[in-house]
């Protein structure tokens, strides 16, 4: 079933970057259904990508038992559904991330509930 608009929508977007304390970034962890959707965070564009891994992700995902087992050198990153290799030393902006971008990471060998043997 598709949805069709009766009229053309003409209004200014209400979720532009100037309305947030920092650009929003969506972050999801593949195969870990304990987290039903990506987290959406306002993050400064100047933040190094390595700080996202070291300082931000543990607060979001650290209570999952798989998180402590992640080998970050083996993590597969995706941006807009495409394989992507961020540089941890560069800022979020220098890694090409902008307002409302979505990134995901996959942890080979760690698949949440799929990997559990009950």
N, C-alpha and C positions, 0 to 999 in steps of 0.2 A: 504494500500500500504506500503510495507516495503522497506527499503533501504539496499542495499548490497554493500560492498566494493569490488572493483575489485582486490585489493591487500591488504595484511596485512599492517596496519599503523605501522611504526617504527620511532618514534621520541620522544624526551624527552618532558614531559608535560611543558607547559609554564605558568601554574597557580599554581606553588608550593608555599608553605608558605614563602620561602626565597625571593620571588619577591614582597612581600607586606609589608607595614609598621607594620602590625599586622595580625594575622589570620583573615580570612573573616568569618563572621557569617551572614546567611540569616535569617530574622525575618519576619514572616507574621501574620496578624490578620485575623482569619477566619470570614467569612460573611460580611466583610467590603469592598465592591467593589469599594469604592472611591480610594482604593489602589490596582492597577491592578496586582501587583506582590509583592513578599516579598522584603523588603529592604535588601541590602547587605552592610555590614559595616566592616571595619577593627577595631577590638576591642582587647585590650590587654588581654591576657589570665589571668592576675592577677586581672582584674576587678571583684569585687563582683557581683553576679547575681542581688542582690538588687539594685546596682547602675545602672544596665541596665534598670531596671524597673523605678527607680526614676529619673535618669539623662538623659538617652538616649531615651527611648520610648516617653516621652512627646514631644521631638523635632521632632519625626517622625510622630506620630499619634495624637498629642495634639489638632490639629485644628478640628478634627472630634467631633461632639457634644456628641457622646457616650463615648469618652475617659474619660471625667471628672466623669462619672457615674460608672466607673469600680470599682467593689469590688475585689481587688487583691487577697483576701483570697479565692474567688470562681473561679478564673481563672483556666481553664483547659489548661495545657501545653502539647505539643506534640513534640517529637524529632524523626525525620525520620519516621513520620506518626504514631508513637506509643505513647500512654499516658506516660507522664514523669513528675516527680515532682522535680523541681530544688530546691536547698537550697539557699535562698537569701543571707545567710551569707558566703557561700563558693564562691570561684572565678569561673569564667567561666570554666577554666581548671579543677578545682576540681569537677565541675558539669558534667565533661565528655565531654565538648564541645571542638572541635578541628577545624582546618582549613576547611572551606567550609561546615560545618554542617548547617542543616536547622532546625529551630524551628518554631512552630506556637503556637499562643494562641487563645483560644475561651473564649468569655465572655458571660456566660449564661444570658439570658434575654436581651442582647444588640446585636442585629443582623443587625445593619446598616439599609440599605434600606428595608430589609425584614420586619423590625419592624415598619417602618413608615406608617402612615395612612393618605394618601392624598386624 
